């Protein structure tokens, strides 16, 4: 999973002119996605610079290895994600060869599509979506707002905390998010009202795609957990804090979280991420050791990802005045208290079956300072310190017309840096009451 080969060489160049200097999609990336050219049906593709390689057309032309031939004809990535790592590596090697070897240019150029104008869809049929809570700085910040004496619950450093989310409302970048209505309890002793959320928030997260699954009743050992990891995307777990605050006891998040989740549509594959594994930050000396089923020396040595995420916001007024979006959150995936492998292993540890195309959110990633907080709840201290915007407006939570964009980038010494594309959505007003 973490082995480097010629497809990762930092000096590798593509004959696709826009690829070599592309901030997100140089030939070392080759992310998989599902796209719809104007007026045509959806199919699987690979992003390369400002173009998309039509993978179904490549399969039809006999340009792909036999082991991926069938899966490449599918309209979604589930079958490809479920292939063993060897087949996925063979696909990457073949695509890299097609896009670098001048000899292939004449054959391949006709099946390259200009990305501009194509619609990007959810890359897989998401059977299940689970959201974890492994960003420890976020957990401490949010805990401090509501439980200053004990920000972290006693289980946090033993259990990778998560909850089952809603798969049907996961949508690709570009689709607007509609402000939800819900039950909201005023701070006073008044009874709850049913009204539009006035505490709509974003959450800066990484999404993890499940590759080969495990059978019901079977578990995923920590030392082979990454065999089940297909790749990553950016994830925005939209949250209505006021609805959440009233409904969450005793069973946890529900309608405050399930109205919409935005993902970046390209799957940056586990193979592409090979150069970007770094050591998991050591646990504090007085933290408990992970239980044996979550402990693996190799995972601790190289189980964290060198990925940085950046979130910007622009209000309707900022766009009207021609002001640039303001970056308000910057955090790295090295703020995860639990690794990708520990998340996968824990999820399956009771025999729960993960399936190809399942989506797992890491939980909000926050750094230690306000500039690095991954939600407005943290930045504004639940509304007590509104954020100043360049237009003179302020924000404690999101306003209608705000557009939130997250980008992410993986970097490592000696490797070509790769990006994730965009995770973008515009906030629309709650529909008027029926
Ligand atoms: Ca979340």
Boltz pocket constraint, residues with backbone or C-beta under 6 A from the ligand:
constraints:
  - pocket:
      binder: B
      contacts: [[A, 131], [A, 132], [A, 203], [A, 205], [A, 237], [A, 361], [A, 363], [A, 364]]
      max_distance: 6.0
